[in-house]
């Protein structure tokens, strides 16, 4: 049910935008990774909604926090209940743009280095982020990737002192998505 609501919100953005060809996915892959001497955290969410307007460079993404899957059920439980408080803050969003979008030709095969900037909101906190990414066009298929680091304290994600040595203060977030052209 919550995934359907998220999809409707993202599709509303797509359908109300005024110009440009839109590309989207409801199966974007977001992972995060953190490692200390004591513990490794590796979680994946394969149901992120991502929309890209190729004419304006605007980019939006949303993912349900409870959609992240861990190897260990206990880690997933602690992630949702203690750290991300996913009942209170159910989704993470990004609203921004590809700054050099005019250098991308989605009609030609190739690899395009991109600069992405915008607002990342999670755990009720919004911060500006900027990172490098890549768009690969191969026979009409478009795949976008980006990777960046997030300092947990910047998003008011508190780590209890009992486990502070088990969880890194910075996590690496990686986004990979195969985008499809939206037929209007």
N, C-alpha and C positions, 0 to 999 in steps of 0.2 A: 504494500500500500504506500509506504513512504517513498519507495523507489519510483512509483508511478507519479506521485506528486512532484518529485524532483524532476522527472522527465517532462512533465507538463510545463513546469516553470521554465526549463531550458528551451523547450520548443516554442513557448510564448515569446522568448527573447528573439529566437530565430525568425519567427513569422512577423514580428512587429518591427524588425529592423528595416530601414528604408531603402538601402541600396546594396549592391554588390552580390556576388555569388557566395552562398553560405556552404560551409562544410561542417559536419558534425559527427559525433559518435555518442553512444550511450554505453560503450564498453571500453572507455579509456582506462589504462592501467597506471595506477599510482602506487609506488612502493616507498617505504622508508626504511632506513637502515641505521642502526646504532650499535657500536661495539665498545666494550670495555674489557679489561683483563678478566672480569668475572662473568660477563653475560653478553650475549649477542641478541639483538632484536631485529627481526626482518619481517615486515608485514606487507601485505598486498591487497589492493582493492581494484577489482577489474570491472567496476560498474560506474565509473565516473562519466558524467555528461560534459562534453566539451563542444563549443561552438566557435567557429572562426569565420569572419567576414573577410574574404580576400580583397575586396575593394577598399576597405577602410583599415584593415589590419587589426580590428578589434577582436578580442579573444576572451571568452568566458568559460569557466569550468566550475563544476560543483561535484562533491562526493559526500556520501553519507559516512560519517565517522564509524558507525557500526559495521560498515562494509569491509573494513580491514580485517584480514584473516591472518592468524599467527600459527606457528607450528604447535605451540603449547596453549591449551585452552585457558590455563591460569593467567598467562601473559595477556591474552585477549581480554579476559575479565578485568584485570587490573587496569589495562589501557583504557577501557570504556568507563569503568566506574571511578577510578581514583585519579587518573591523569587527565584524560580528555573530557570527562564528565559528559559523555555523549547523550544522556537524556536531557541535559540542560543546553548543550551546544551540539545539536544533531548533525550539522554539516559543516564542511569546510568549502570555501569558495575562492576563486581567483577572478578578478575583473581587470583587464588590462589590454595590452596591444603588442603586436610585433612591430617594433620601431622601424625596421627596414623592410617592411612588407612589399614595397614597390620593387625590390630586387628579386622577388620570387615569381617565377613563371610556372603556374600549376599545369600548363598545357605541354610542358617540355620535361623530359626525364632529366634528373639531376639532383645534386645535393646542394642545399642552400643553408648557409650559416645565418642564424637570426639572432636578434637581441629582443628579449621579451621583458617588459616591465609592467607593473600594475600593483594592485592591492590584493594581498593574501589575507583572508579572514579565517581564523580558526580559534576555537576556545574563547569566542567572544571578543577577540582582539584583531584589529586590522593594522597591517604594516605594509609599507612599500617594499617590493622585492624587484630585483633585476637580475637576469641571468642570460647566459648564452644558450642557444638551442640549435636544433637542426630540423629542416624539413627535407624529406626525400620524396621525390616524385618518380614513380616507376610504372610506366604503362597505364597512366591514369589513376593510379593509386597513390594516396598521399599519407605519409607517416610523419608524425611530429614527435620530437623528443626534447626533453630539457631536464636539467639536473641542478639542484641548488641545496644549500645548507640552511637549516633553521635552528636558531638558538631557542631552546624551550622556554627560558625565562622571559624572552621577548613577548611571548604569547601567554604569559602568566600560567604556565604549566609547571606546577610545583612538584618536586620530587621529594618524598619524605626522607628525612635524614637516615632512617634505618636502611634504605636501599640506594642512597645517593651515589655510592661507589659502583653500583651495578648498572646504572643508566648514564649514558653520555649526556653531556649538557647540550650538545649539538647533534642533530640528526640530518642525514642526507635524504632528500626527497628526489625521486626520479619519476618522470611522467613520460609515458609512451602511448601514442594513440594513432590508430588508423582512422583517418577521416574520410567520410563519404560526402559526395556532393548532394545537397538538399535540392530535390526537384520542387520547384514552386509552381 
